[in-house]
């Protein structure tokens, strides 16, 4: 999709919008028709606000942006035409409307918000049908598609956190078990880190240098619950020696005795008891062969210390993911986002793209995650994509894989 032409982009935009509106209808059923019935949360947005923001982002960078054809060279401060929704900038501009204020805004109701998105989308498709075929001319159409994809996945994080069953066909119930096991000794290699060549790329993927990567041994698949739970059962959550100082502070503040969304049931006839996982409002038996999920970076690091392993760096992860198909090696990814040992930082020569708030504000030491999750749009999955969340986030569909110590 990063190299998709206008016709393929139109199909993807239409399909994605149908899925977005179906998810919103699920929130309406569960939370109330105005989408406002959730308490303030620092990592959630009001569904009604987020729906309007998605339309605003699309209109701001396409229909209202006369310089859209310049692509990544577009001046983000350039003149804009008026929105079809009066006052839209004051409601939905995420760069200038603080998170805490979004709960106090007088938002249009759900019907009016849908009409706004419909009007914006009609103009987008009209522009797309008369658009050229160069990467610059298609840049903002691709960005708008991926932006909406990311918000749809974030809505699934939200549904899981709130215990909402959205009851839609596109919402899978969690990461699936894998038949891939064991480790792979990846030979030393030179890697051009980041995206190269034609097509779309996010700004944080560009301007990387070629680097030498020494040989390393890495898991062929993310760590499963079967591998993670022995750490919990061995008292890993009550022994500070396995945790970093920041990780131990997080564990104490949260009073965490095990990963989020799990519970342990004891049975009189079964000494070990059993584990259950809370998925979208339902307690289900835990599939211990599935990848461990809803883990913070702190928990991944602690398990690695306990198991005498380590997290891969992002360049090791990217080398394995890109080389495995060429060498006929099994390297499974895409079920859970995977924490790495690398901080999210600019590659040498980084230049921010017009959407300035995408990468640059987050070069603060938070970890990089690689891969994708079961909830990620299929066309978003890319071995060079860099995700980034603070290390304490366990609402994300995130797990990890490990490397052998040198």
Residue pairs with C-beta under 8 A, 6 or more apart in sequence:
1 8
1 9
1 12
1 142
1 145
1 146
1 379
1 380
2 142
2 199
2 200
2 201
2 382
3 198
3 199
3 200
4 12
4 138
4 142
4 379
5 133
5 138
6 128
6 129
6 131
6 133
6 138
6 141
9 128
9 138
9 141
9 142
9 145
10 125
10 128
10 129
12 145
12 379
13 121
13 124
13 125
13 128
13 141
13 144
13 145
13 148
14 125
16 145
16 148
16 149
16 152
16 377
17 117
17 121
17 148
19 152
19 168
19 170
20 51
20 54
20 148
20 151
20 152
20 155
21 114
22 166
22 168
22 170
23 152
23 155
23 156
23 159
23 166
23 168
23 170
23 171
24 35
24 47
24 51
24 110
24 155
26 159
26 164
26 165
26 166
26 167
26 168
27 35
27 47
27 155
27 159
27 164
27 166
28 35
28 110
29 167
30 162
30 164
30 165
30 166
31 37
31 38
31 47
31 162
31 164
33 109
33 110
34 48
34 109
34 110
35 46
35 47
35 48
35 49
35 51
35 110
36 46
36 48
36 103
36 107
38 44
38 46
38 47
38 162
40 100
40 103
41 161
42 99
43 393
43 395
44 158
44 161
45 53
45 99
45 102
45 154
45 158
46 102
46 103
46 107
47 155
47 158
48 107
48 109
48 110
48 113
49 91
49 92
49 102
49 105
49 107
50 151
50 154
50 155
51 110
51 113
51 114
51 117
52 88
52 91
52 92
52 107
52 108
52 113
52 116
52 117
53 92
53 94
53 151
54 117
54 147
54 148
54 151
55 85
55 92
55 113
55 116
55 117
55 120
55 121
56 83
56 85
56 88
56 89
56 91
56 92
56 93
57 92
57 94
57 144
57 147
58 117
58 120
58 121
58 124
58 144
58 147
58 148
59 83
59 84
59 88
59 120
59 123
59 124
60 80
60 83
60 89
60 93
61 68
61 140
61 143
61 144
61 354
61 355
62 68
62 123
62 124
62 127
62 140
62 141
62 144
63 81
63 120
63 123
63 124
63 127
64 80
64 81
64 82
64 83
65 74
65 78
65 80
65 140
66 78
66 79
66 81
67 74
67 75
67 78
68 74
68 127
68 137
68 139
68 140
69 132
69 136
69 137
70 136
71 134
71 135
71 136
71 137
71 138
71 139
71 140
72 136
72 139
72 203
72 353
72 354
73 136
74 139
74 140
74 354
75 354
76 354
76 355
76 356
83 89
84 116
84 119
84 120
84 123
85 108
85 116
88 116
89 96
90 97
91 97
91 105
91 107
91 108
94 357
95 356
95 357
97 105
107 113
108 116
124 141
124 144
128 141
131 137
131 138
131 141
132 138
135 198
135 199
135 200
138 200
139 200
142 200
143 200
143 355
146 200
146 380
149 376
149 377
149 379
149 380
150 380
152 375
152 377
153 373
153 375
153 376
153 377
156 166
156 171
156 375
156 397
157 375
157 395
157 396
157 397
158 164
158 395
159 165
159 166
159 171
159 280
160 261
160 279
160 280
160 294
160 395
160 397
161 395
163 278
163 280
163 281
164 280
164 281
165 280
165 281
165 282
166 280
171 280
171 375
172 374
172 375
173 279
173 280
173 284
174 277
174 279
174 287
174 290
174 293
174 374
175 222
175 290
175 291
175 293
175 335
175 336
175 373
175 374
175 397
175 399
176 287
176 290
176 335
176 374
177 224
177 287
177 289
177 290
178 221
178 222
178 224
178 289
178 290
178 291
178 332
178 335
180 220
180 221
180 330
180 331
180 332
181 220
181 221
182 219
182 220
183 217
183 218
183 219
183 220
183 404
184 217
184 218
184 219
184 220
184 320
184 324
184 329
184 330
184 331
185 215
185 216
185 217
186 213
186 215
186 216
186 217
186 218
186 316
186 319
186 320
186 323
187 215
188 212
188 213
188 214
188 215
189 212
189 213
189 319
189 323
190 210
190 211
190 212
190 213
191 210
191 211
191 213
191 315
191 318
191 319
191 322
192 208
192 209
192 210
193 208
193 209
193 210
193 211
193 315
193 318
193 347
194 201
194 205
194 206
194 207
194 208
194 347
194 384
195 201
195 202
195 205
195 206
195 384
201 384
202 353
202 358
202 359
202 385
202 386
203 350
203 351
203 352
203 353
203 358
203 359
203 360
204 344
204 346
204 347
204 350
204 358
204 359
204 386
205 347
205 384
205 385
205 386
206 347
206 349
206 350
206 351
207 346
207 347
207 348
207 349
207 350
207 351
208 347
208 348
209 347
209 348
211 315
213 315
213 316
213 319
216 312
216 316
216 403
216 404
216 406
217 403
217 404
218 312
218 316
218 317
218 320
218 331
218 401
218 402
218 403
218 404
219 401
219 402
219 403
220 329
220 330
220 331
220 332
221 291
221 330
221 331
221 332
221 401
222 291
222 292
222 332
222 333
222 335
222 336
222 338
222 399
222 400
222 401
223 291
223 292
223 300
223 303
223 399
223 400
223 401
223 402
224 288
224 289
224 290
224 291
224 292
225 275
225 286
225 287
225 288
225 289
225 290
225 291
225 292
226 288
226 289
227 292
227 307
228 259
228 292
228 295
228 303
229 275
229 288
231 242
231 302
231 303
231 306
231 307
232 257
232 258
232 259
234 306
236 242
236 302
236 303
236 306
237 251
237 256
237 257
237 258
238 257
240 248
241 305
242 302
242 303
242 305
242 306
243 251
243 298
243 301
243 302
243 305
244 298
244 301
244 302
246 298
246 391
247 296
247 297
247 298
247 299
247 301
247 302
247 391
250 256
250 296
250 298
250 391
250 392
251 298
258 264
259 292
259 294
259 295
259 299
259 394
260 294
260 394
260 395
261 277
261 278
261 279
261 294
262 275
262 276
262 277
262 278
262 286
263 275
263 276
263 278
263 283
264 273
264 274
264 275
264 276
265 273
265 274
265 275
265 276
266 273
267 273
267 274
274 285
274 286
275 285
275 286
275 288
276 283
276 284
276 285
276 286
277 283
277 284
277 285
277 286
277 287
278 284
290 335
291 335
291 336
291 399
292 336
292 399
292 400
293 336
293 373
293 397
293 398
293 399
294 394
294 395
294 396
294 397
294 398
295 339
295 394
295 398
295 399
295 400
296 391
296 392
296 393
296 394
296 398
297 339
297 367
297 391
297 392
298 391
298 392
299 394
300 311
300 339
300 399
300 400
301 311
301 339
303 309
303 400
303 402
304 310
304 311
304 400
304 402
307 402
308 405
309 402
309 403
309 404
309 405
310 341
310 402
310 403
310 404
310 405
311 339
311 340
311 341
311 400
311 402
311 403
312 320
312 340
312 341
312 401
312 402
312 403
313 340
313 341
313 342
314 340
314 341
314 342
314 368
314 370
314 386
315 342
316 403
317 338
317 340
317 370
317 371
317 401
318 370
318 383
318 384
320 331
321 331
321 333
321 370
321 371
321 383
322 383
322 384
323 329
324 330
324 331
333 370
333 371
333 372
333 383
334 371
334 372
334 373
334 374
334 376
334 381
335 373
335 374
335 399
336 371
336 373
336 374
336 397
336 398
336 399
337 369
337 370
337 371
337 372
337 373
337 387
337 396
337 397
337 398
337 399
338 369
338 370
338 371
338 398
338 399
338 400
338 401
339 367
339 369
339 391
339 398
339 399
339 400
340 367
340 368
340 369
340 370
341 367
342 367
342 368
343 365
343 366
343 367
343 368
344 362
344 363
344 364
344 365
344 366
344 367
344 368
344 386
344 388
345 363
345 365
346 359
346 360
346 363
350 359
352 358
352 359
352 360
353 359
362 388
366 388
366 389
366 390
366 391
367 388
367 389
367 391
368 386
368 387
368 388
369 386
369 387
369 388
369 389
369 396
369 398
370 383
370 385
370 386
370 387
371 381
372 380
372 381
372 382
372 385
373 396
373 397
373 398
374 397
375 397
389 396
389 398
